[in-house]
Amino acid sequence: METYTADTLFDPPLTIFQPKTGYRFSLDPLILAAHIHPAPGDRIIDMGCGCGIICLILGARHQDIEITGVEIQKELAFLAEKNAVQNRLDSRIHILHQDIRNLSGTKITQPADIIVSNPPYKKKATGRLNPDTKKALARHEITLDIAALVDKAALFVKPGGQLCLIFPAPRLEELILCLTSAGFHPHWIRFVHFKPAAPAERVLVSAVKSDKVSCTTHPPLHLYNPDRTPTEDHLRLLNL
């Protein structure tokens, strides 16, 4: 029988239930959520929402938006719904237990203003496949690769809408090709460095479904100082 932990983030705290031994969220969704700035009344879809961490953060920070989280793993979808109820955000956060590849207009009846995703980041045939199925699905492109995710996002975001992702920096070229082939054009990029003086490990990309737009490269995000203490930017990720 699966067991869970109840963890808290922020002040005032969000309570987040997640598997004790299965896939647990990392820093990546916190980084991504900090870069999402919806307008009042926006509709947001989180593709691959896991336990709902991004949905919870955005719902707590922005009181006048609606969020739909889509998650293929039954246990994580259950926890995402439980977390929305626990934090009294269930009137604005709705969770679908659904394979993104099969997502249809019967489930998503209105286009989103913003789609966010912290997708599986390892190619199926690369690296060590975690023996824990739940962790493997979250980390490796077993059921969904980046091209399929971007193509599906193009169907459910409105014209002029935004797709924002966090992805491995070494795969940026592949991501850009997927975005442009699906009708998205990057309008800002930000590299994320986990270790001082080390190459970027992640990249944030925001793309717009529109005609070609100019693209800006934001200053890099550094998470740790040379003495391994968190940077001010890192600490700001933990503020609601």
N, C-alpha and C positions, 0 to 999 in steps of 0.2 A: 504493500500500500504506500502510495506516494506521501511524503511528509513535506511540510512547508515551514518557512521561517517568515516572521513578520518583522520587516525592517523599516526604519524611518529615515527620511531624508528631509532636509530643509527645516526652516523655522519660520512660521508654524509648520509642524511636521506633516508630511504625507506618509501614510502607512502603506507598505508595499509587501504583499504576499508573493513569494516566489519559491520555486522548488529548493529543498534543502540540499539535494545532491545532483539535481539535473542542471539544465541551462539556467544560469543566473546572469542578469544584465551586467554590463561592464560600464566603463566611462563613456564609451562611444555614444549611446543615446542621450546622455547628459550634454555632451558637446553639441550634438545635432540640435537638440531642443533649444539650446541657448541661442541658436542662430535663426530660429523661426519667429517671424514677427507678423502675425496675422492682423488683418483689419477687422473692426467690429462686424459681426455677422458672417464671417468667413466659415466655409465648410472645409474641413480637413480630413484626409484619409491617411492613416498610418498603415502602410503595406508591410505586413510581417511584424505585428505589434508586440509579440512576445507576451510578457505579463502585463503589458499596458503602460510601461514606464513613461514613454514619450507622451502618450495620451494624457496621463495624469499630470505631468509637468505643464503641458500646454493648457489643459483644462483649469489648473489652479492659477496659472499666471494670467490667463485671459478669460474673463467672465462671460463674454458674449460671443463665443464661437461654439460650433458643433463639431464633434470628432467621431469618426468611424474607424475602429481598429479592426484589421483583418488578420487572422492568425490560423495557420493550418494545423497546429498541434492542439489537440483537444484540451489537454491539461493546462496549457498556457492560456488558451482562450477562456477557459473557466476562471483562471486566476485573474485575468485582465478584467473580466466582468465583476468578479468579487472585489477587486481593488477599486473599481469605479464606484461600487455601492459603499464600500468601507469609507471612502473619502468624500461621499455625498456629491459625486460628480456624475452619477448615472443618468441624470436628466439630460446631460449634454454629451456624454460619451457612450457610444453604442459599439458593441463587439460582435463581429461575425466570425464564427468558426467555419472557415472557408479556405479552400485552395485558391490562391490568387490566380492561378492559370484558368480556373473555371468561374471567376467572378463575372457576373452578368448584370444587366440593367434591372433585373428583378430584385437584386440585392442592393444595388447602388442606384437609386432612382434620379438623383440630381448630381451634376458634375461638381467636382471639388474645386475650390479656389487654390488650395495647396495640397500636394501629396508629399508625404515624408516617408523615408525608409532608411533603416539601418539593416541592409540586406546581408545574406550570407556572403562572406568575403573571400572564401577560398574556392578555387576551381575544383571540380569534383575529383579529378585525377591527380591532384597535387597535395603534398603534405600528408601528415598522418591523419587518418580518419578516426575520429574519436569513437571508442567502442560504445559509449553512451549515445543511443540513437537520437535523443532529444538534443544533445549538444552537437552531434554531427549535422543534424538538419539545420540548426541555427548558424553553423559556421561554414559548412560546405554547400556548394551549389548542387544539391542532390535532387531536390524537387523544383528548384527555380533558379535560373541563372540571370545575370544582370540584363541581358538582352530581352528576355521574356518579361522581366519586371518593368523595364522602361516601356516596352510596347504596350503592356497592360495599363500603365499609368497614363499613356497618351490617350487611351480610350475614356478615361474617367476624370481627367482634368479639363476644365473649361478652356476655351481659346484665351490666350493671355495668362493662363494660370501657371503656377510654379511647381516644379519638382525639386525637392531638396534632399540630398543624400550624403551619407558619410561612407567612404569606401577606401580600400587600400591605395595609398599614393602611387605605388608602382604600377597600378592598373588604370591610371588616369586616362591614358590614350585610348584604351579599350572602352572605358566609360563614355568618353566624349564621342567616339564613333557610334556607340549605341544610342546616345541621346540625339545626335543629329539625324541619324537614319529614321528615328521615330518622330521627327518634327520638333524636337526641343533644341534650344540654343542656349548655351551657358551664358549667364550674365554676371556671375561672380564665382571665384574659386579661392579657397583658403587652405593652405597646407597646415597640418597639425604635427608638431614635433613632441614626442613623448620624452625623449632624452636630450639633455643639452648637447649642442654641437653634433647632433646625429641627423641623418637624413629623415625627411618626413615619413611617418608611418601611415598616416591617414590623410585624406583630402576631403574637404567639404565642397560640394558643388551645388549651386543653385542654377536651375535652367528654366527657361520660359518657353511655353508652347506658343510660338509666334514666328513671324518672319525674323530673319537674322538680326540679333542685337549685339551691341558692343559688350565685351567681357572685361571685367575688372578683376585683378588679382589683389585680394586683401592682404594686409600684413600677416605673417605667419603666426599661428597660435602655439606658444611654448607652454608646456604644462609643468615642467620642473626646472628649478634653478640648478646651477652647477653643484650646489651643496645638497641637491636632491630634495629640497623643500619645495612645496607647491608654489607656483607663481601666483601673482595677483589674478591673472586671467583664469587660472585653474580654480582658485577659491571662489571667483564670481559665478562659476558654473553651479555652485552649491547654494545659491541664493534664489529664493522665489521672488 
